[in-house]
Amino acid sequence: MSSTATAKTADTEARNSVELVKSQPAGEPGVTSIADTVVQKIAGLATREIRGVHALGGGAARALGAIRERIPGASASAGQGVSAEVGEKQTAIDLEIVVEYGVSIAEVARAVRRNVIGAIERMTGLEVVEVNITVHDIHLPDTDDTEAHTRVE
C-alpha cells in the first residue's frame, strides 16, 4: 500500500470514529473542527448549572455513572444523558434529566434550554435549532435517616 493510500485510510478512519464539525469562516486560513462529544459536554455542563436539575440521564445511565464515581480516579461523564446531532452550522440537543421534587418542571426546562443554547452558541458558533428535554424522574428528599431514627430505640 502506498503512503498516499495509507494516509487516506487513516483519515477515513479518523472521520468515522468521531464526527466533526468543520467550518472555515471567510477570510480565515484553516479549518476549525468540533467533535460531537464537545457539544455534548457543553450541553451537559450547562444543564447541571441550573437550580432544580438533580441529575442527567435515565436510570441505566445514572447507575453506570454511580459505579464510575466509585472508581478511584474516574468521574461521571459530563455528556451523560445528552445526545447531540451536529451539522455544519447547526445542532440539535436531546437531554434526559431528573429534577428536584417541588420545582416547576416547566420553569426548569425553560432555564435549561436558555442556558444550553447560550453556552453552545457562544462557545461553538453553531446555531442550536432545538433542545428536547425528557424528565425521567423526580428526586425526593432523603427520608431514610428520619425513618431509621424513629424505628430504632
NORSULQUI-V967584 format. One record per residue. N is the residue number from 0. PHI is phi in whole degrees, 0 to 359 (NA if undefined). PSI is psi in radians with two decimals (999 if undefined). Layout:
BEGIN
N_PHI_PSI ; N_PHI_PSI
END
This chain:
BEGIN
0_NA_2.38 ; 1_283_2.86 ; 2_294_-0.54 ; 3_293_-0.77 ; 4_295_-0.69 ; 5_296_-0.76 ; 6_296_-0.71 ; 7_294_-0.72 ; 8_296_-0.78 ; 9_297_-0.70 ; 10_295_-0.74 ; 11_296_-0.76 ; 12_297_-0.71 ; 13_296_-0.72 ; 14_293_-0.63 ; 15_286_-0.51 ; 16_283_-0.57 ; 17_219_2.14 ; 18_284_2.33 ; 19_240_2.56 ; 20_262_2.17 ; 21_245_2.25 ; 22_223_2.56 ; 23_226_1.65 ; 24_301_2.55 ; 25_303_2.34 ; 26_85_-0.07 ; 27_252_2.28 ; 28_283_2.40 ; 29_99_3.04 ; 30_235_2.43 ; 31_255_2.24 ; 32_245_2.32 ; 33_236_2.08 ; 34_286_2.64 ; 35_305_-0.68 ; 36_296_-0.50 ; 37_294_-0.79 ; 38_296_-0.70 ; 39_299_-0.79 ; 40_295_-0.73 ; 41_300_-0.81 ; 42_297_-0.73 ; 43_296_-0.79 ; 44_293_-0.71 ; 45_295_-0.61 ; 46_292_-0.76 ; 47_295_-0.36 ; 48_288_-0.28 ; 49_274_2.27 ; 50_294_2.29 ; 51_107_-0.29 ; 52_272_2.07 ; 53_272_-0.74 ; 54_201_2.91 ; 55_245_2.56 ; 56_105_2.77 ; 57_279_-3.02 ; 58_302_-0.82 ; 59_293_-0.74 ; 60_295_-0.68 ; 61_291_-0.64 ; 62_296_-0.77 ; 63_295_-0.66 ; 64_297_-0.69 ; 65_295_-0.69 ; 66_294_-0.78 ; 67_299_-0.66 ; 68_295_-0.47 ; 69_279_-0.23 ; 70_278_2.16 ; 71_302_2.29 ; 72_87_-0.17 ; 73_261_2.75 ; 74_219_2.83 ; 75_295_2.55 ; 76_288_2.33 ; 77_291_-0.37 ; 78_263_0.12 ; 79_299_2.30 ; 80_79_0.19 ; 81_235_2.34 ; 82_234_2.34 ; 83_233_2.29 ; 84_252_2.00 ; 85_245_2.25 ; 86_251_-2.87 ; 87_290_-0.66 ; 88_233_-0.14 ; 89_227_2.82 ; 90_215_2.66 ; 91_234_2.42 ; 92_240_2.40 ; 93_242_2.23 ; 94_240_2.48 ; 95_242_2.07 ; 96_231_2.85 ; 97_240_2.23 ; 98_255_2.77 ; 99_287_2.53 ; 100_296_2.39 ; 101_98_-0.25 ; 102_274_2.74 ; 103_283_2.00 ; 104_298_-0.69 ; 105_298_-0.74 ; 106_292_-0.70 ; 107_298_-0.77 ; 108_298_-0.74 ; 109_298_-0.77 ; 110_295_-0.71 ; 111_297_-0.83 ; 112_302_-0.84 ; 113_302_-0.81 ; 114_292_-0.75 ; 115_295_-0.83 ; 116_300_-0.82 ; 117_298_-0.78 ; 118_294_-0.81 ; 119_293_-0.80 ; 120_295_-0.68 ; 121_292_-0.74 ; 122_275_-0.52 ; 123_247_-0.40 ; 124_82_0.00 ; 125_281_2.54 ; 126_276_2.23 ; 127_269_1.99 ; 128_273_-0.45 ; 129_198_2.62 ; 130_230_1.86 ; 131_266_2.31 ; 132_237_2.23 ; 133_246_2.14 ; 134_268_1.96 ; 135_273_-0.45 ; 136_196_2.94 ; 137_240_2.27 ; 138_275_2.12 ; 139_269_2.59 ; 140_300_2.53 ; 141_295_2.17 ; 142_246_0.01 ; 143_298_-0.75 ; 144_295_-0.71 ; 145_295_-0.79 ; 146_295_-0.67 ; 147_296_-0.66 ; 148_286_-0.58 ; 149_280_-0.43 ; 150_271_-0.37 ; 151_251_2.31 ; 152_257_999
END
